[in-house]
């Protein structure tokens, strides 16, 4: 199949480059991302990464929000009010968010989540068992945690839960942040360790999460913390909802998934790859976390929700792959990773494209998926099958997709130091955060 431009000519990838620090000729204005009343709760943004830094004039996103399909009884969804999150004015900030999804939010308790994340990573780094778990590159599992601790954890793991599960109250936000650490740590191990090491370590994780390993006085601080996380999730369910048990179940299933595939060109189609990736990226875990964040007891396995959740999960996978492709490619070429498991690479193999047009085609599939989400929401609205609880859950899952996309833009994980914001105005690959002619120190303003 040949990718065509709107006028039917073969797509060559000859885009006009856009300056890294601009969008449509306008500098990012991070001072405009929140109102004055919310600056004390704003998590500092130190990186801005554009995963599609070239013009794709033949693709245009369409606005999509769950509030177009349902109305909160209190109307808070429309007004942007929330006890646990703040609204991010991404349009005013001119951030490179390539999507039709909007209404991005940030959890208010990011500082507590940051601390919980750092504490758990320190426990991984200091754990004797983790120091003995060697990866294919001869590094240990403990070293994975140490690498994350070399910079602010808000620039590595913590941002995902801060934006994806924005409506969580303080205690639940801390638990979710630590669950994100657990799934990332095992995923990094899974991608870079032998089958035997994965099985042994997976059993360690699973036994603690299953609570089949009795607690003893000899338990390490890491083992005690994992037990506490398990207890916190189940304790949350005793208060309201049943998402905590589902988080544990999906974490265990994630540890048991098949070993990594070696090459992506074994997939016969994009659809086959996305079906594989749906599980690989941990979408069931994500939806369980979204459910726990709002104290919900909605049934995420209800047949009526299946098509919608499938498409939301596809969206999370596609956005993650577009953002992470360059990083994954570098890691593979340098020997840090054994394979590249990424939609962009699948498209390159199948369509014999270079990276840039393959990214554009992946983005086209993302927008195709957003349109499918719109159709699913319309179908659910017209069916009358959805009650208030189900719509709350759907909105939380869409919030996870929005948060995943926002995180991909403002996290260090994908763009690296080249995406760091330079307050002096663009030196070294960064950019100044300008409000008029003034430079805005957003990190100082948000403390």
LUMNUDREN-916716 format. One line per 2 residues: number of its first residue (from 1); for each residue x negated, y, z negated of C-alpha. Coordinates in nm, 2 decimals, always signed. Layout:
NUM = X/Y/Z ~ ...
This chain:
1 = +0.00/+0.00/+0.00 ~ -0.13/+0.35/+0.09
3 = -0.05/+0.63/-0.14 ~ +0.10/+0.92/+0.06
5 = +0.13/+1.29/+0.01 ~ +0.47/+1.46/+0.03
7 = +0.41/+1.52/+0.40 ~ +0.33/+1.16/+0.47
9 = -0.04/+1.19/+0.51 ~ -0.28/+0.94/+0.33
11 = -0.37/+1.05/-0.01 ~ -0.75/+1.11/-0.03
13 = -0.79/+1.26/-0.38 ~ -0.92/+1.59/-0.24
15 = -0.77/+1.81/-0.51 ~ -0.86/+2.16/-0.59
17 = -1.04/+2.15/-0.93 ~ -0.90/+2.34/-1.22
19 = -1.12/+2.51/-1.48 ~ -1.14/+2.29/-1.79
21 = -1.04/+2.58/-2.02 ~ -0.74/+2.69/-1.83
23 = -0.40/+2.58/-1.72 ~ -0.25/+2.76/-1.43
25 = -0.52/+3.03/-1.48 ~ -0.42/+3.09/-1.84
27 = -0.65/+3.02/-2.14 ~ -0.51/+2.79/-2.41
29 = -0.36/+3.00/-2.69 ~ -0.36/+2.78/-2.99
31 = -0.27/+3.07/-3.22 ~ +0.08/+3.06/-3.06
33 = +0.14/+2.69/-3.14 ~ +0.33/+2.77/-3.46
35 = +0.50/+3.06/-3.62 ~ +0.35/+3.25/-3.91
37 = +0.57/+3.06/-4.16 ~ +0.41/+2.73/-4.06
39 = +0.04/+2.82/-4.04 ~ -0.04/+2.68/-4.38
41 = +0.09/+2.34/-4.28 ~ -0.08/+2.33/-3.94
43 = -0.34/+2.06/-3.89 ~ -0.65/+2.23/-3.73
45 = -0.70/+2.15/-3.36 ~ -1.07/+2.13/-3.27
47 = -1.05/+1.95/-2.93 ~ -0.84/+2.00/-2.61
49 = -0.87/+1.73/-2.35 ~ -0.71/+1.74/-2.01
51 = -0.68/+1.38/-1.88 ~ -0.57/+1.51/-1.54
53 = -0.79/+1.81/-1.47 ~ -0.69/+1.84/-1.11
55 = -0.38/+1.96/-0.93 ~ -0.12/+1.71/-0.83
57 = +0.12/+1.93/-0.64 ~ +0.34/+1.65/-0.51
59 = +0.44/+1.54/-0.86 ~ +0.67/+1.74/-1.09
61 = +0.80/+1.63/-1.43 ~ +1.16/+1.68/-1.54
63 = +1.26/+1.80/-1.89 ~ +1.36/+1.51/-2.11
65 = +1.47/+1.52/-2.48 ~ +1.69/+1.29/-2.68
67 = +1.87/+1.60/-2.82 ~ +2.03/+1.62/-2.47
69 = +2.21/+1.30/-2.54 ~ +2.31/+1.32/-2.91
71 = +2.37/+1.58/-3.17 ~ +2.25/+1.54/-3.53
73 = +2.55/+1.58/-3.77 ~ +2.36/+1.87/-3.94
75 = +2.24/+2.02/-3.62 ~ +1.88/+2.02/-3.75
77 = +1.75/+1.84/-3.43 ~ +1.86/+2.14/-3.22
79 = +1.73/+2.41/-3.46 ~ +1.39/+2.25/-3.51
81 = +1.43/+2.23/-3.89 ~ +1.28/+1.94/-4.08
83 = +1.18/+1.86/-4.44 ~ +0.88/+1.67/-4.33
85 = +0.75/+1.82/-4.00 ~ +0.68/+2.14/-3.82
87 = +0.77/+2.23/-3.46 ~ +0.47/+2.28/-3.22
89 = +0.52/+2.54/-2.95 ~ +0.31/+2.37/-2.69
91 = +0.45/+2.58/-2.40 ~ +0.33/+2.90/-2.57
93 = -0.01/+2.74/-2.64 ~ -0.04/+2.63/-2.27
95 = -0.18/+2.29/-2.36 ~ -0.23/+2.04/-2.08
97 = +0.06/+1.82/-2.16 ~ +0.15/+1.63/-1.84
99 = +0.50/+1.51/-1.91 ~ +0.87/+1.60/-1.90
101 = +0.90/+1.51/-2.27 ~ +0.91/+1.80/-2.51
103 = +0.98/+1.90/-2.87 ~ +0.65/+1.80/-3.02
105 = +0.62/+1.79/-3.39 ~ +0.35/+1.75/-3.66
107 = +0.39/+1.59/-4.00 ~ +0.34/+1.83/-4.29
109 = +0.14/+1.58/-4.51 ~ -0.15/+1.54/-4.28
111 = -0.40/+1.63/-4.56 ~ -0.28/+1.34/-4.77
113 = -0.29/+1.11/-4.47 ~ -0.64/+1.23/-4.38
115 = -0.76/+1.14/-4.73 ~ -0.59/+0.80/-4.73
117 = -0.75/+0.72/-4.39 ~ -1.10/+0.82/-4.50
119 = -1.07/+0.62/-4.82 ~ -0.97/+0.30/-4.63
121 = -1.25/+0.35/-4.37 ~ -1.50/+0.39/-4.66
123 = -1.38/+0.06/-4.80 ~ -1.43/-0.11/-4.46
125 = -1.77/+0.04/-4.43 ~ -1.88/-0.08/-4.78
127 = -1.72/-0.42/-4.77 ~ -1.97/-0.71/-4.78
129 = -1.75/-0.94/-4.57 ~ -1.71/-0.67/-4.30
131 = -2.09/-0.62/-4.30 ~ -2.13/-0.98/-4.21
133 = -1.88/-0.98/-3.92 ~ -2.10/-0.93/-3.61
135 = -1.97/-0.81/-3.28 ~ -2.10/-0.89/-2.93
137 = -2.32/-0.58/-2.94 ~ -2.48/-0.70/-3.27
139 = -2.30/-0.43/-3.47 ~ -2.09/-0.52/-3.76
141 = -1.72/-0.46/-3.83 ~ -1.84/-0.23/-4.11
143 = -2.03/-0.02/-3.86 ~ -1.71/+0.04/-3.67
145 = -1.57/+0.22/-3.97 ~ -1.90/+0.40/-4.02
147 = -1.88/+0.54/-3.67 ~ -1.54/+0.68/-3.74
149 = -1.66/+0.84/-4.06 ~ -1.94/+1.04/-3.88
151 = -1.69/+1.30/-3.79 ~ -1.35/+1.41/-3.93
153 = -1.11/+1.13/-3.94 ~ -0.85/+1.37/-3.81
155 = -1.05/+1.37/-3.48 ~ -1.04/+0.99/-3.46
157 = -0.75/+0.78/-3.62 ~ -0.54/+1.01/-3.84
159 = -0.39/+1.23/-3.57 ~ -0.19/+0.94/-3.42
161 = +0.03/+0.90/-3.73 ~ +0.04/+1.27/-3.79
163 = +0.21/+1.34/-3.46 ~ +0.37/+1.00/-3.37
165 = +0.56/+0.96/-3.70 ~ +0.61/+1.32/-3.79
167 = +0.93/+1.27/-3.99 ~ +0.77/+1.06/-4.26
169 = +0.78/+1.18/-4.62 ~ +0.45/+1.21/-4.81
171 = +0.41/+0.85/-4.94 ~ +0.53/+0.69/-4.62
173 = +0.30/+0.91/-4.42 ~ +0.00/+0.79/-4.61
175 = +0.10/+0.43/-4.57 ~ +0.15/+0.47/-4.20
177 = -0.19/+0.64/-4.16 ~ -0.35/+0.34/-4.32
179 = -0.16/+0.09/-4.11 ~ -0.29/+0.27/-3.80
181 = -0.64/+0.22/-3.94 ~ -0.57/-0.15/-3.98
183 = -0.45/-0.20/-3.63 ~ -0.73/+0.01/-3.47
185 = -1.00/-0.18/-3.67 ~ -0.87/-0.52/-3.57
187 = -0.82/-0.40/-3.21 ~ -1.18/-0.28/-3.19
189 = -1.29/-0.61/-3.33 ~ -1.07/-0.80/-3.09
191 = -1.22/-0.62/-2.79 ~ -1.58/-0.66/-2.89
193 = -1.62/-0.99/-3.08 ~ -1.64/-1.36/-3.00
195 = -1.33/-1.58/-3.01 ~ -1.46/-1.76/-3.32
197 = -1.52/-1.43/-3.51 ~ -1.17/-1.30/-3.41
199 = -1.01/-1.62/-3.54 ~ -1.19/-1.61/-3.88
201 = -1.14/-1.24/-3.93 ~ -0.78/-1.25/-3.81
203 = -0.71/-1.52/-4.07 ~ -0.86/-1.29/-4.33
205 = -0.62/-1.00/-4.23 ~ -0.32/-1.23/-4.19
207 = -0.37/-1.40/-4.52 ~ -0.38/-1.07/-4.70
209 = -0.08/-0.93/-4.51 ~ +0.12/-1.26/-4.56
211 = +0.02/-1.25/-4.93 ~ -0.08/-1.61/-4.91
213 = -0.42/-1.54/-5.06 ~ -0.38/-1.51/-5.44
215 = -0.51/-1.19/-5.61 ~ -0.81/-1.25/-5.83
217 = -1.05/-1.04/-6.03 ~ -1.31/-1.10/-5.77
219 = -1.11/-0.93/-5.49 ~ -1.31/-0.66/-5.32
221 = -1.18/-0.30/-5.32 ~ -1.08/-0.35/-4.95
223 = -0.88/-0.65/-5.03 ~ -0.71/-0.47/-5.32
225 = -0.63/-0.18/-5.09 ~ -0.47/-0.41/-4.82
227 = -0.26/-0.57/-5.10 ~ -0.15/-0.22/-5.21
229 = -0.06/-0.12/-4.85 ~ +0.15/-0.44/-4.83
231 = +0.32/-0.36/-5.16 ~ +0.39/+0.00/-5.06
233 = +0.55/-0.10/-4.73 ~ +0.78/-0.35/-4.90
235 = +0.85/-0.11/-5.18 ~ +0.96/+0.14/-4.92
237 = +1.21/-0.11/-4.79 ~ +1.35/-0.15/-5.15
239 = +1.42/+0.22/-5.14 ~ +1.59/+0.24/-4.80
241 = +1.55/+0.07/-4.46 ~ +1.36/-0.24/-4.35
243 = +1.08/-0.11/-4.14 ~ +0.81/-0.20/-4.39
245 = +0.86/-0.57/-4.35 ~ +0.86/-0.53/-3.97
247 = +0.53/-0.34/-3.98 ~ +0.37/-0.64/-4.16
249 = +0.53/-0.88/-3.92 ~ +0.41/-0.69/-3.61
251 = +0.06/-0.64/-3.76 ~ +0.03/-1.02/-3.81
253 = +0.16/-1.09/-3.46 ~ -0.10/-0.84/-3.32
255 = -0.37/-1.03/-3.50 ~ -0.25/-1.35/-3.33
257 = -0.22/-1.22/-2.98 ~ -0.42/-1.40/-2.70
259 = -0.79/-1.32/-2.66 ~ -0.88/-1.03/-2.43
261 = -0.87/-1.07/-2.05 ~ -1.20/-1.03/-1.88
263 = -1.10/-0.84/-1.57 ~ -0.80/-0.64/-1.47
265 = -0.78/-0.75/-1.11 ~ -0.62/-1.08/-1.22
267 = -0.29/-0.89/-1.24 ~ -0.07/-0.93/-0.93
269 = +0.12/-0.60/-0.98 ~ +0.14/-0.29/-1.20
271 = +0.45/-0.44/-1.35 ~ +0.27/-0.76/-1.45
273 = -0.01/-0.55/-1.61 ~ +0.24/-0.33/-1.80
275 = +0.42/-0.64/-1.93 ~ +0.08/-0.76/-2.07
277 = -0.01/-0.41/-2.19 ~ +0.32/-0.37/-2.38
279 = +0.20/-0.63/-2.63 ~ -0.16/-0.54/-2.61
281 = -0.11/-0.18/-2.71 ~ +0.11/-0.28/-3.01
283 = +0.44/-0.13/-2.91 ~ +0.64/-0.34/-3.15
285 = +0.42/-0.22/-3.43 ~ +0.47/+0.14/-3.32
287 = +0.85/+0.11/-3.32 ~ +0.84/-0.06/-3.67
289 = +0.63/+0.24/-3.79 ~ +0.88/+0.48/-3.64
291 = +1.16/+0.30/-3.81 ~ +0.98/+0.30/-4.15
293 = +0.90/+0.67/-4.11 ~ +1.28/+0.76/-4.12
295 = +1.39/+0.50/-4.37 ~ +1.60/+0.33/-4.09
297 = +1.76/-0.01/-4.09 ~ +1.85/+0.00/-3.71
299 = +1.79/-0.32/-3.52 ~ +1.51/-0.26/-3.27
301 = +1.58/-0.60/-3.12 ~ +1.94/-0.52/-3.03
303 = +2.00/-0.61/-2.66 ~ +2.15/-0.27/-2.58
305 = +1.82/-0.10/-2.69 ~ +1.59/-0.35/-2.51
307 = +1.56/-0.16/-2.17 ~ +1.50/+0.17/-2.34
309 = +1.24/+0.05/-2.58 ~ +1.07/-0.14/-2.29
311 = +1.04/+0.19/-2.10 ~ +0.93/+0.39/-2.40
313 = +0.66/+0.13/-2.47 ~ +0.55/+0.15/-2.10
315 = +0.52/+0.52/-2.14 ~ +0.29/+0.49/-2.45
317 = +0.08/+0.24/-2.26 ~ +0.05/+0.45/-1.94
319 = -0.04/+0.77/-2.13 ~ -0.30/+0.59/-2.34
321 = -0.46/+0.44/-2.03 ~ -0.48/+0.76/-1.83
323 = -0.63/+0.94/-2.13 ~ -0.88/+0.66/-2.22
325 = -0.99/+0.55/-1.87 ~ -1.31/+0.76/-1.86
327 = -1.41/+0.66/-2.21 ~ -1.34/+0.29/-2.14
329 = -1.54/+0.30/-1.82 ~ -1.84/+0.46/-1.99
331 = -1.83/+0.20/-2.27 ~ -1.82/-0.08/-2.01
333 = -2.10/+0.05/-1.80 ~ -2.32/+0.11/-2.11
335 = -2.25/-0.24/-2.24 ~ -2.05/-0.12/-2.54
337 = -1.74/-0.30/-2.42 ~ -1.70/-0.64/-2.24
339 = -1.43/-0.53/-2.00 ~ -1.20/-0.24/-1.88
341 = -0.84/-0.32/-1.96 ~ -0.67/-0.01/-1.81
343 = -0.39/+0.07/-1.57 ~ -0.61/+0.31/-1.37
345 = -0.86/+0.03/-1.31 ~ -0.57/-0.20/-1.20
347 = -0.46/+0.05/-0.95 ~ -0.81/+0.11/-0.82
349 = -0.85/-0.27/-0.77 ~ -0.51/-0.32/-0.60
351 = -0.50/-0.01/-0.39 ~ -0.87/+0.03/-0.32
353 = -0.87/+0.39/-0.45 ~ -1.12/+0.60/-0.63
355 = -1.06/+0.70/-0.99 ~ -0.90/+1.04/-0.93
357 = -0.62/+0.93/-0.69 ~ -0.57/+0.62/-0.90
359 = -0.51/+0.85/-1.21 ~ -0.26/+1.04/-1.00
361 = -0.08/+0.73/-0.91 ~ -0.07/+0.62/-1.27
363 = +0.08/+0.96/-1.36 ~ +0.34/+0.90/-1.09
365 = +0.43/+0.58/-1.26 ~ +0.45/+0.77/-1.59
367 = +0.70/+1.01/-1.44 ~ +0.89/+0.72/-1.29
369 = +0.91/+0.57/-1.64 ~ +1.04/+0.90/-1.78
371 = +1.32/+0.90/-1.53 ~ +1.40/+0.54/-1.63
373 = +1.42/+0.66/-2.00 ~ +1.66/+0.93/-1.89
375 = +1.88/+0.67/-1.72 ~ +1.87/+0.44/-2.03
377 = +1.97/+0.73/-2.26 ~ +2.26/+0.82/-2.03
379 = +2.37/+0.45/-2.02 ~ +2.37/+0.43/-2.40
381 = +2.56/+0.76/-2.44 ~ +2.83/+0.65/-2.20
383 = +2.86/+0.30/-2.36 ~ +2.96/+0.44/-2.69
385 = +2.78/+0.16/-2.86 ~ +2.53/+0.38/-3.05
387 = +2.60/+0.51/-3.40 ~ +2.42/+0.78/-3.59
389 = +2.16/+0.53/-3.73 ~ +2.08/+0.40/-3.38
391 = +2.03/+0.74/-3.23 ~ +1.81/+0.84/-3.52
393 = +1.59/+0.54/-3.45 ~ +1.59/+0.61/-3.07
395 = +1.48/+0.97/-3.15 ~ +1.20/+0.84/-3.37
397 = +1.08/+0.61/-3.10 ~ +1.08/+0.90/-2.85
399 = +0.90/+1.10/-3.11 ~ +0.63/+0.83/-3.12
401 = +0.59/+0.86/-2.74 ~ +0.56/+1.24/-2.76
403 = +0.32/+1.22/-3.05 ~ +0.11/+0.96/-2.86
405 = +0.08/+1.20/-2.56 ~ +0.00/+1.51/-2.78
407 = -0.26/+1.31/-2.97 ~ -0.43/+1.21/-2.65
409 = -0.48/+1.58/-2.57 ~ -0.61/+1.70/-2.91
411 = -0.81/+1.41/-3.03 ~ -1.19/+1.36/-3.00
413 = -1.15/+0.99/-2.91 ~ -1.10/+1.05/-2.54
415 = -1.27/+1.37/-2.44 ~ -1.56/+1.36/-2.68
417 = -1.77/+1.66/-2.75 ~ -1.71/+1.79/-2.40
419 = -1.35/+1.88/-2.51 ~ -1.46/+2.06/-2.83
421 = -1.31/+2.41/-2.86 ~ -1.58/+2.67/-2.88
423 = -1.47/+2.99/-3.07 ~ -1.72/+3.19/-2.87
425 = -1.53/+3.13/-2.55 ~ -1.61/+2.83/-2.34
427 = -1.98/+2.76/-2.38 ~ -2.08/+2.40/-2.39
429 = -1.76/+2.27/-2.24 ~ -1.53/+2.42/-2.50
431 = -1.31/+2.72/-2.50 ~ -1.21/+3.02/-2.71
433 = -0.88/+3.03/-2.88 ~ -0.77/+3.38/-2.77
435 = -0.47/+3.59/-2.87 ~ -0.49/+3.89/-2.64
437 = -0.85/+4.02/-2.67 ~ -0.90/+3.87/-3.02
439 = -1.05/+3.53/-3.09 ~ -0.82/+3.32/-3.32
441 = -0.99/+3.09/-3.57 ~ -0.70/+2.84/-3.59
443 = -0.89/+2.61/-3.84 ~ -0.93/+2.90/-4.09
445 = -0.58/+3.03/-4.03 ~ -0.43/+2.69/-4.11
447 = -0.60/+2.63/-4.44
